[in-house]
Amino acid sequence: MANKEVFVKGINVRYNSSVDDNDYICLTDIAKAKNSEHSGMVIINWLKNYSTIKYLGLWETLHNPDFNVLEFEYIKNDSGENSFVLTAQQWIEKTNAIGIVSKAGVTAALTRIKILPLNLQVGFQSNSSCILSKNSSG
């Protein structure tokens, strides 16, 4: 389906709903708002965060029967370290993740979550990481 946009905290963020009823929100758009020249690095820094890895692992555990939990535990144990680096593509390949889709081209990384984008709060931490969380108002 065609991309749509939602305006969140001064940022146009693309999203779409696919044929399989999964909603996608563009992490690249969110990251570009933080650093337009190096949005990929913002996403890598976000994936480096221990809390992000725990969140993604929990989501995958709940929604993905083929999630590689053993590999997830290795990644989770290493995350947060200064030497730890993880790209969206590596996360997908190592854990068989379905919650993040990485595509080359205009949209470098998307997150696929079965929650409508309008029910998400999007914010940035001071350390250049971005956070996605379910809005408690539903």
N, C-alpha and C positions, 0 to 999 in steps of 0.2 A: 504494500500500500504506500501511498505518497506520504512524505514527511509532513508533519504539522509542526507548529511552533507554539511554545508557551513562554510568556514573559515572566521571569522569576528574578526578583531582586535586581532589576535593571539589566538582565541578561536574556537574550532570545535563545531558547534551548529547543533544539529539534527533538521530536519524538514521533513514533508511529506505532500502530497496532498491526501485527502481521496476521496472516491467514490462520495461524495456529493459536490465535487469541493471546499471544504474548505481547506485552507493551515494551517498547524500547525507548530509553532516554539517552541522549548523546552526552557522554562524559567529556568528549573533546570540546563541545561548546562551553561546558562549565569550566574546563581547564583553560580554554582560550581567554576567558574573562579574567583569569588570574595571571596568565602569562601568554600573550598571543603568539609570541615567537617560539616558545618551547612548551606547548601544551602537552606533548608526549612525556616530557620530563615531570610535569605536574602529576600526570596519571601514574607514572612509575613511582613517584614519591608517595602518592596516595596508597598504592599497592604495597609499599614498603612498611606501612604502618601496621602494627600488631592488631589494633582494634579493627581495622579494615579487613584484615585476613580472617579474624574471628567472625566478623559479620558475614563476609562472603561464604565462609565455611558453613556457618549455621544455615544460611539461605540455601546453599547447595544440598546440605544434609536433608532439609525439609522438602525440597522440590526435585531432587535429582537422584533417582535410585542407582545410577551408574557412577556417582561421585566417588573418586578415589580417596577415601578417608585416610588411608595410611600415608599417602603422599601429602595430603593436606596437613597432617600432624608434623611432618618434617618441615614443611614450609612455615607453619605457624611457629614452630620452635625457633626457626632462624629469623623470622620477621622482627623488625624493629632494630636489628643490629646495623651499625654503620656500613658494614660490608655487604649487607643483603640487598640484592637487586632482583626485581621480578617485573616482567612485562605482562600485559594482558594476554598475549599469545602464549607465553610460558605457563601462566596460570591455567589456561584452557587445556594445553597439551598435557601438563603434568597431572592435573586433577580430573580431567574429563568434564570440566565445568560447562554448564549451559547458561549460567546467569550473566556472563559477559561474552559478547561477540566482538571479535577484533577483525576489522576489515581494512585493507590497504586502500588508500585514496583519500577522498575528501573527509570521510568519517573514519578516524583511526580507531576509536573504541566506543562501543555502545554498551550499556548495561541493560540486560533483559530481565525485568522483574514483573511479576503478575500483579502489579499495583498500578493504577492509572497515574501518570506523571503529575496530575493535579493534586494527588494525595501525598506527594513527597515534599519534604522540606529540603532545600538545597542551601548549603552554606560553605564557607571557607574557614579553615582554622588559620591561625596566624603563621603556622609553619608551612604554608603553601600546599596543604592537603585539602582535598574537598571531601565533604561528608554528604551522604544521602541517607535520610532516615524517614520512616513512615510518620506522617503527620498524625498526632494523637486525636485530632478532631475528626479523622476518618475520611 
